[in-house]
Amino acid sequence: MGSFSIWHWLIVLLVVVLLFGTKKLRNVGGDLGSAIKSFRKGLNDNDEPAKLDSDGKPIDPATARDTTRDRAD
């Protein structure tokens, strides 16, 4: 009574397929996969440490001036 056999899981799978249909289950799986992919990408994008100015406040990259072009080669 503690664990389910393979037959129990097959019956549950059959009931789910009959209720929702294979097309809807495929769409849900694709949506879930793309959500996980974008979540992981978002985590990787935020791994860069924040740049700080001389006062210790974070610098906004959208308003920051690029000083690499000001250097003479």
Backbone as JSON, one array per atom type, in Angstrom:
{
  "sequence": "MGSFSIWHWLIVLLVVVLLFGTKKLRNVGGDLGSAIKSFRKGLNDNDEPAKLDSDGKPIDPATARDTTRDRAD",
  "N": [[0.82, -1.19, 0.0], [2.12, 1.16, 0.32], [3.67, 2.05, -1.89], [3.31, 2.89, -5.38], [2.62, 0.81, -8.16], [3.86, 0.11, -11.5], [1.6, -0.2, -13.05], [-0.35, 1.35, -11.79], [0.65, 3.93, -12.33], [0.53, 3.95, -15.13], [-2.24, 3.87, -15.55], [-2.98, 6.33, -14.41], [-1.62, 8.04, -16.18], [-2.99, 7.44, -18.56], [-5.58, 8.38, -17.92], [-5.05, 11.12, -17.64], [-4.23, 11.77, -20.26], [-6.6, 11.18, -21.61], [-8.29, 13.11, -20.5], [-7.11, 15.64, -21.12], [-5.94, 15.49, -23.66], [-3.52, 14.85, -26.27], [-2.42, 16.94, -27.77], [-2.82, 19.31, -26.29], [-1.33, 18.66, -24.0], [1.21, 18.5, -25.13], [1.58, 21.17, -25.89], [1.57, 22.4, -23.36], [3.87, 21.26, -22.28], [5.83, 22.32, -24.01], [5.54, 25.06, -23.45], [6.26, 25.1, -20.77], [8.93, 24.25, -20.96], [10.08, 26.4, -22.43], [9.7, 28.44, -20.62], [11.34, 27.68, -18.48], [13.79, 27.78, -19.78], [14.05, 30.53, -20.39], [14.07, 31.51, -17.79], [16.47, 30.45, -16.76], [18.24, 31.77, -18.48], [17.83, 34.39, -17.67], [18.84, 34.24, -15.07], [21.56, 33.78, -15.61], [22.23, 36.16, -16.92], [22.22, 38.0, -14.89], [24.45, 37.48, -13.39], [26.69, 39.07, -13.51], [28.74, 41.25, -11.65], [27.66, 44.28, -10.03], [28.64, 47.48, -11.17], [30.32, 50.02, -9.44], [30.31, 53.48, -8.49], [32.57, 56.14, -7.45], [31.49, 56.83, -5.01], [30.39, 54.53, -4.09], [27.92, 53.83, -5.0], [25.65, 52.04, -7.13], [26.23, 51.97, -10.66], [24.25, 52.99, -13.32], [23.98, 51.25, -16.27], [22.73, 52.22, -18.56], [22.82, 54.98, -18.48], [25.45, 55.52, -18.06], [28.65, 56.84, -19.03], [30.75, 55.94, -21.69], [34.04, 55.5, -21.16], [36.13, 54.37, -22.46], [36.47, 55.14, -25.07], [37.56, 57.64, -24.87], [40.22, 57.43, -24.34], [43.56, 57.87, -25.5], [45.25, 56.22, -28.11]],
  "CA": [[0.0, 0.0, 0.0], [2.99, 2.33, 0.43], [4.17, 2.56, -3.16], [2.49, 2.59, -6.55], [3.27, -0.02, -9.16], [3.86, 0.68, -12.84], [0.22, -0.22, -13.55], [-1.04, 2.52, -11.26], [1.13, 5.11, -13.06], [-0.01, 3.87, -16.49], [-3.65, 4.24, -15.49], [-3.01, 7.77, -14.19], [-1.22, 8.65, -17.44], [-4.1, 7.26, -19.5], [-6.66, 9.28, -17.53], [-4.62, 12.48, -17.96], [-4.28, 11.91, -21.72], [-8.0, 11.23, -22.02], [-8.9, 14.37, -20.07], [-6.54, 16.84, -21.75], [-5.56, 15.27, -25.05], [-2.07, 14.9, -26.48], [-2.02, 18.24, -28.3], [-2.75, 20.26, -25.17], [-0.2, 18.27, -23.16], [2.42, 18.88, -25.86], [1.7, 22.63, -25.77], [1.94, 22.71, -21.98], [5.27, 20.88, -22.14], [6.65, 23.31, -24.72], [5.49, 26.31, -22.7], [7.05, 24.91, -19.55], [10.33, 24.22, -21.36], [10.54, 27.75, -22.79], [9.73, 29.24, -19.39], [12.54, 27.29, -17.74], [14.93, 28.27, -20.55], [14.17, 31.98, -20.19], [14.43, 31.72, -16.39], [17.9, 30.19, -16.65], [18.94, 32.85, -19.17], [17.75, 35.54, -16.78], [19.79, 34.04, -13.97], [22.91, 33.94, -16.13], [22.43, 37.56, -17.26], [22.39, 38.77, -13.66], [25.63, 37.03, -12.66], [27.72, 40.08, -13.55], [28.66, 42.12, -10.48], [27.29, 45.65, -10.32], [29.74, 48.44, -11.16], [30.08, 51.06, -8.46], [31.06, 54.71, -8.71], [33.5, 56.45, -6.37], [30.74, 56.93, -3.76], [29.9, 53.2, -3.74], [26.57, 53.64, -5.5], [25.65, 51.32, -8.41], [26.18, 52.77, -11.88], [23.24, 52.55, -14.28], [24.67, 51.12, -17.55], [22.05, 52.96, -19.62], [23.18, 56.39, -18.42], [26.89, 55.65, -17.86], [29.41, 57.28, -20.18], [31.81, 55.01, -22.05], [35.31, 56.22, -21.08], [37.17, 53.68, -23.23], [36.69, 55.85, -26.32], [38.27, 58.87, -24.59], [41.66, 57.18, -24.21], [44.37, 57.99, -26.73], [46.01, 54.98, -28.36]],
  "C": [[0.86, 1.26, 0.0], [3.44, 2.9, -0.91], [3.24, 2.13, -4.3], [3.29, 1.73, -7.52], [3.22, 0.69, -10.51], [2.45, 0.74, -13.42], [-0.58, 0.96, -13.03], [-0.65, 3.77, -12.05], [0.62, 5.11, -14.5], [-1.48, 4.27, -16.55], [-3.8, 5.74, -15.29], [-2.66, 8.5, -15.47], [-2.34, 8.56, -18.47], [-5.25, 8.21, -19.18], [-6.3, 10.72, -17.88], [-4.69, 12.72, -19.46], [-5.72, 11.98, -22.2], [-8.67, 12.55, -21.63], [-8.41, 15.56, -20.88], [-6.23, 16.68, -23.23], [-4.07, 15.49, -25.25], [-1.61, 16.27, -26.97], [-1.87, 19.27, -27.18], [-1.59, 19.92, -24.25], [1.12, 18.64, -23.82], [2.65, 20.39, -25.76], [2.13, 23.05, -24.37], [3.41, 22.37, -21.74], [6.2, 21.86, -22.82], [6.69, 24.63, -23.99], [6.34, 26.23, -21.43], [8.54, 24.91, -19.87], [10.86, 25.59, -21.71], [10.58, 28.65, -21.57], [10.98, 28.93, -18.57], [13.78, 27.82, -18.44], [15.12, 29.77, -20.34], [14.53, 32.31, -18.74], [15.92, 31.51, -16.18], [18.72, 31.29, -17.33], [18.93, 34.11, -18.31], [18.69, 35.43, -15.6], [21.21, 34.26, -14.44], [23.22, 35.39, -16.48], [22.73, 38.39, -16.03], [23.6, 38.34, -12.85], [26.74, 38.07, -12.63], [27.61, 40.97, -12.31], [28.34, 43.56, -10.89], [28.52, 46.55, -10.24], [29.36, 49.59, -10.24], [30.88, 52.3, -8.82], [31.94, 54.98, -7.5], [32.8, 56.57, -5.02], [30.22, 55.57, -3.29], [28.49, 52.94, -4.19], [26.64, 52.89, -6.83], [25.51, 52.27, -9.59], [25.14, 52.16, -12.81], [23.9, 52.45, -15.65], [24.01, 51.92, -18.67], [22.47, 54.42, -19.64], [24.68, 56.6, -18.25], [27.58, 56.05, -19.15], [30.53, 56.29, -20.44], [33.13, 55.78, -22.11], [36.4, 55.55, -21.89], [37.44, 54.4, -24.53], [37.51, 57.13, -26.11], [39.79, 58.68, -24.51], [42.36, 57.31, -25.55], [45.18, 56.71, -26.9], [47.46, 55.26, -28.6]]
}
